[in-house]
């Protein structure tokens, strides 16, 4: 069952063809640090209201509302952005009001670069850069992937099992 705040990835599966989800990747928790900081700032503004002239008391409330709304939108956008690895393809679905679906068949993946910045190495996240057989692609950069080495191995296993690469033995 999917809710309003769920991207409902299962409806995009090719079930009749035997497609199954191998891994559903949500963003690493670090993407929520900025929205949390924004909410903290908004709370700070509200705490300052008793020390402000009452004629201007509406301003911190209005500003706090704008900041909290922005933080909520950002957090919801990150929550709705999913990267999915199936036995046949990889795809990304994102968007809150309108949705974008980008798909790449396993057979089109030529190379995956895993970028791990220093903070990413410390907190166990990284970014994927896909190179495919297509010139233009809708699925190139996947950012803030938790445990990127494990996810990379998962994709490599799916490619290997699909028979697209010969075994070394």
N, C-alpha and C positions, 0 to 999 in steps of 0.2 A: 504494500500500500504506500503510495507516495503522497506527500503533503504539498502545500503551496510552496514551501521553502525547500523543496527537494527537486533536483534536476531530472529525476525519473529516467535514469539511463537504460533501464531494462526495456523500455518501449522501443529503443533504437537497435536492439539485437535482432539478428537474422536467425530467429529460432528454427525456422523451417530448414535452414541450411546447417544446423547444428552448432551455431555460434554460442559460446559460453564465456562468461567473464572470468578472466584469470586474476586480474587485480583492478581494483577501483582506487585511484589515487586522489586523495584530497590534499589541499595545500598543507604544508607544515604549519604548526601553531605560531611560528614567528610572524606570519602575515597578519595576525590579530593584535600584535603589539601596538601598532599605530592607532587602530580604533580604540583600544583600551586607554591609550594615552590621551586621546581626544576626549573620551568620556571623563577621565580624571580631571582634565582641564575644565570641562563644563561644570563638574561638581565644585571645583575651586571657585569658579565664577559665582555659583549659587551661594557658596559660603561667604562670599564678599558682600552679598546684598545687605546685610544688617549695617555695614559700615559705609554705605553709599547714601547720598541724599535721596530721600524718598521720591522726589520728582523724577529721578533718573533710575529708579529701581527696576523699571521695566526692561532697561537695556541689557543688564546681565542675564535676565530670564530669556529674552529673545535671542541673545548671542549663544547662550547655553543650548537652547532648543535647536538652533542651526547647527551647532557643533555636534550635538548628539545625533541629529538626523544624518549628518554626513558620516559619522562613525558607523551608524547602523547600516547605511547604504554600502559602505566599504566592506564591512564584515559580511553582509549578505552576499555581495558580489563575490567575495573570496569563497564563501561557503558553496555557492552555486557553480563554481568553476571546478569541473572534474575531468580527470584524465583517466581513460579506461583502456586496459589491455585485455584483449580477448584472444581466443585461439586463432582468429582470422585477420585481425586488424587492430590498430590503435585508433582511438578517437578521443576528442575533447569536446565537451559540451559546456557552454558558459552563457551567462546572461541572466538578468533578473526579469525584466519586463519583456524583452525580446531575447530569443535564444540563437546562438550560433553553434553549429555542429561541424567540426572539421574531422575528416576521416582519412586514414592512410592504411591501405592494405599491407599486411606483413611483407608481402613480396616486393613492395616498393621501398622498403627501408634499406638504404645503402650503408648508412653510418649513423651512430649515435655518439655525440660528444656529451660527456657529463662534466659540467663545470661546478667546482666546489670552492666558493670563496672561503677565506679564513674563518669568518663567522659561521658559514655553512658547515665547515669541517668540525667546528667546535659543537654546533647544535644539531648535527646530522641532517643537513638538507643540502640540496644542490639544484642545478638547473640542467634540463635536457635540451640539446640542440639536435634536431633531426635533419639528416640529409637524405633526400629521396631521389628517385629516378625522374621526378617531375621538376620542371623549371620553377614554376610557381606552386606554392603549396599553402594550404590553410592551417597546417599543423607543423610548426617549425620550433618555436621556443615554448617549453613548458617550465615554468619557474616555480621555485619553492617546493620541490619534491622531497618529501621525507624519505630517509634511508635510500638515497639515489643509487648506491652500488647494488643493493638488493633488487631494486626495481629494474636496473639495467640488466642484471642477470636473468630476471624473469622474462624480459623481452627477448634476450638472446636465446633462452630455452624455447620460447614459443617459436622463434624463427627456426631453430634447429629441428624441433619436432614437426614443423610443417614440411620439412624435406627440402627447403629452399637452399640449405647449405649442406655440403657433404660432411660427413663425420671424419675426423682426423684419424680414426683407427682403421 
